[in-house]
């Protein structure tokens, strides 16, 4: 295999990984939220329950979450639109790998920004916590690094193999 083919294969692999990452993130973000999410907007989310937030903490956490989601929503919408445009070029055989790679990089840059904003959000959540809650938060995030808008598959419910199905009909 010559160097040109190796470079093409490497670029192809990188593009595929970026696209898979972006697609997976958007699928997890846009999928219907299960009962573990704060659908009612009252701060009774999985994290709030797990950390045992007080009423005051829950109120502050709810406001933080709302600000965070308001901040990242335009970024997520933009990523989705760019991915749609990117894959809409499937029939355009005039595009070079360099052009496609550059377009994929722009999408990945937004994904990086999203990850940074999410970490900053959790740093603020950590500041809200007591020392014991902070330890628990760190443990929760270490066990389930996909927490947040991306972590549906890591939480209780049908996606988690070690959990039992609970009756979520009671509210």
Secondary structure in CASP SS format (residue, H / E / C, confidence):
PFRMAT SS
TARGET T0000
AUTHOR 0000-0000-0000
METHOD secondary structure of the structure
MODEL  1
X C 1.00
X C 1.00
X H 1.00
X H 1.00
X H 1.00
X H 1.00
X H 1.00
X H 1.00
X H 1.00
X H 1.00
X H 1.00
X H 1.00
X H 1.00
X H 1.00
X H 1.00
X H 1.00
X H 1.00
X H 1.00
X H 1.00
X H 1.00
X H 1.00
X H 1.00
X H 1.00
X H 1.00
X H 1.00
X H 1.00
X H 1.00
X H 1.00
X H 1.00
X H 1.00
X C 1.00
X C 1.00
X C 1.00
X C 1.00
X C 1.00
X C 1.00
X C 1.00
X C 1.00
X C 1.00
X C 1.00
X C 1.00
X C 1.00
X C 1.00
X C 1.00
X C 1.00
X H 1.00
X H 1.00
X H 1.00
X H 1.00
X H 1.00
X H 1.00
X C 1.00
X C 1.00
X C 1.00
X H 1.00
X H 1.00
X H 1.00
X H 1.00
X H 1.00
X H 1.00
X H 1.00
X H 1.00
X H 1.00
X H 1.00
X H 1.00
X H 1.00
X H 1.00
X H 1.00
X H 1.00
X H 1.00
X H 1.00
X H 1.00
X H 1.00
X H 1.00
X H 1.00
X H 1.00
X H 1.00
X H 1.00
X H 1.00
X H 1.00
X H 1.00
X H 1.00
X H 1.00
X H 1.00
X H 1.00
X H 1.00
X H 1.00
X C 1.00
X C 1.00
X C 1.00
X C 1.00
X C 1.00
X C 1.00
X C 1.00
X C 1.00
X C 1.00
X H 1.00
X H 1.00
X H 1.00
X H 1.00
X H 1.00
X H 1.00
X H 1.00
X H 1.00
X H 1.00
X H 1.00
X H 1.00
X H 1.00
X H 1.00
X H 1.00
X H 1.00
X H 1.00
X H 1.00
X H 1.00
X H 1.00
X H 1.00
X H 1.00
X H 1.00
X H 1.00
X H 1.00
X H 1.00
X H 1.00
X H 1.00
X H 1.00
X H 1.00
X H 1.00
X H 1.00
X H 1.00
X C 1.00
X C 1.00
X H 1.00
X H 1.00
X H 1.00
X H 1.00
X H 1.00
X H 1.00
X H 1.00
X H 1.00
X H 1.00
X H 1.00
X H 1.00
X H 1.00
X H 1.00
X C 1.00
X C 1.00
X C 1.00
X C 1.00
X C 1.00
X C 1.00
X C 1.00
X C 1.00
X H 1.00
X H 1.00
X H 1.00
X C 1.00
X C 1.00
X C 1.00
X C 1.00
X C 1.00
X C 1.00
X C 1.00
X C 1.00
X C 1.00
X C 1.00
X C 1.00
X C 1.00
X C 1.00
X C 1.00
X C 1.00
X C 1.00
X C 1.00
END
